[in-house]
Amino acid sequence: MGKKPKDDAKEQKSKFDYHSSRFFALLFPAVYAVALAAFCLVYEIIPGPEFLVLIFLIYAAYNKRTWRFLKDWLPFITVFLSYEAMYGVADVLAKYNLHSGPRILEDFVFGGTLPSLALQQSIQLPVLDYMGAFFYSLHFFAPTVFAFILWRESPRDYWKYTVAFGVLSYSALLTFLLYPVAPPWWEFNSVYNPSYTGPVVQRILTTSVDVNLGLPVYKTMFDFLSPNQFAAFPSMHSALPWLISLFALKIWKAKASPILIFPIGVWFSATYLGEHYFVDVLGGIMYATVAFVAVEKLLPYLSCRISFLKKHVPKPEGKPLG
């Protein structure tokens, strides 16, 4: 006698689906994350977005979202990898064409008192060194993690964020190529700039944090893995937290207000650590704001008037423009 339909359904229900198991979707990314952490500790580096994307890909593979993940994340990964490739080229060209606009502007605005130098001379403490390193290091994780959150929770905003990320990255890259600027720790330090003889701006990440850790984490990361020393303006470390905050506040309104601690912490850290002029920080805020407005307002506006964009850009929410 054959099985009844009810028995078949019960048997199917009892079978363990190894492909879409929530258990494996959490287990394997966790194992990979532990292995990645061990690798980074041994080789004294901080992982970039390409390593984090693999965690999310493993998660997607066990949630029947593999193809969607690859299709949706290809633009984001392409922007990041192309930016990283050109970033190193900019460093080679920059040293022959350095500009001092941010330093001159700070001299004018602050009456010759450099904010980085003033902060280091007046309030430098080990706790602030570590706090600054923490906020400054979030740059390597936050943009990718935030993209994954949007991909899961708000696909429409994920695509807007990806476009804004591209606009910001490429506009900053173009600036690095055409208007390279040295950071304060380089320009106000005779070790790197022999022509300078005044008070020294420390590169706290290497002279304090690395020394106290007993590991050259930041020296390895900035001097070998990410070698462009002349990409101070605009500060991408300052721009990306602000771009993330703008999208978070737009989507989740007041509930997202605690996220403002992130950009404010990075803005202070970038200046305090001697990695950026305050003018670089303001430049990063401006570039991120322009990228956000371009995606949220300008692109939908143009898509209503240009036939090519009308076919490829989603219509703006609400009433038609114009």
Buried (B, 14 or more C-beta within 10 A) or exposed (E): EEEEEEEEEEEEEEEEEEEEBEEBBEEBBEEBBEEBEEEBEEEBBBBBBEBBBBBBBBBBBBBEBBEEBEEBBEBBBEBBEBBBEBBEEBBEEBEEEBBEEBBEBBEEEEEEEBBBBEBBEEEBEEEBBBBBBEBBBBBBBBBBBBBBBBBBEBEEBBBBBBBBBBBBBBBBBEBBBEBBBBBBBBBBBEEBBEEBEEEBBBBBBBBBBBEEEEBBBBBBBBEEEBBBBBBBBBBBBBBBBBBBBBBBBEBEEEEBEEBBEBBBBBBBBBBBBBBBBBBBBBBBBBBBBBBBEBBBEEBBBBBBEEEEBEEEBEEBEEEEEE
